[in-house]
Amino acid sequence: MNFLLKNRSVLVLIMLFAIALIGCERKPASGTGGNNAGGDGGGKKTVAFAQMENTGPWRIAESESMKSEAAKRADKYAFVYTDAQGTTAKQVSDVEDLIARKVDAIFLAPREAEGFSSTFQAAKAANIPIILIDREATGTPGVDFVTVIKSDFIKEGQRAGEWLAKQTGGKAGIVELKGTTGSSVANDRSKGFMDEIGKNADMKIIASQDANFTRAEGQKVMENIIQAQGKAITAVYAHNDEMALGAIAALKAAGMNPGKDVMIISVDGQKSALQAIIAGDMNATVECNPRFGPIAFDTLEKFWRGEKLPAQIINEDRFFDASNAAQFVGEAY
Ligand code: GZL
């Protein structure tokens, strides 16, 4: 009798376990067009873009490109846009909110390289694919995020350094205006530039300071450096055009001659920089294309079709100087 009793309870346990197994439905990965509620429902997938801020021509052009591409594909996607107003902490919480809303996919332009690992874990647990655009974040492509679409910032820095070495015959007192501390773009644009100018013993960095990619800070930082260094400054390398334009204003206010006595080399290729090159106040800028919309959505659709994607997708960058600025200023942002 005991044997039966014991066996019967084991039997009941096995039956309960079997029922439990059938009951818990496996949610298909949303990456394959799954069943996340995704914001608007109504059959459309919801795609989000977590932007770091919306200040300056480059950033505004990037946001505009994503929004207009989403509008072109509005038959398939509802679009959610968040703006972290320039703070990494808010960008992290913006992404966490999007995960809680169960959107179907997130484009993220990470303000800093660090700070997103737990967000990546949460997105993975919720089967929500994240595609990085514009900058990198610490993590493994194909595991923490699908891929990253960006420019080659090291190459941009190298091209700037190479050009400056040629223009100055390998002899310069250089001021470096750096982008946001902790961002992959600032780290790499500095590294690429230093690699190149390091080949010339007489190319000296006489000052290097963070001006956070903004024109106002570029001008303020440059004013202080001019006070300290004066005529020793023969070149400025700015990690973006906004800071370069701020530096130009500071140099002019100090009675110095940007574009002539002080070589100005930058990155981005925004309209006002090409106009400054045409006016002779600036010498050159390495393009960094902000118009991610088409390639971002195409990449997401490839992911959803199950196509294999590379760890990085690199945009091609042109180079603008006095020889071609007038040719391209019309199409610039
Ligand atoms: C580059 C981007 C940089 C731009 C700056 O991909 O992250 O941030 O070069 C912008 O103009 O602030």
Boltz pocket constraint, residues with backbone or C-beta under 6 A from the ligand:
constraints:
  - pocket:
      binder: B
      contacts: [[A, 55], [A, 56], [A, 58], [A, 59], [A, 134], [A, 135], [A, 150], [A, 151], [A, 185], [A, 212], [A, 213], [A, 239], [A, 240], [A, 241], [A, 267], [A, 268], [A, 288]]
      max_distance: 6.0
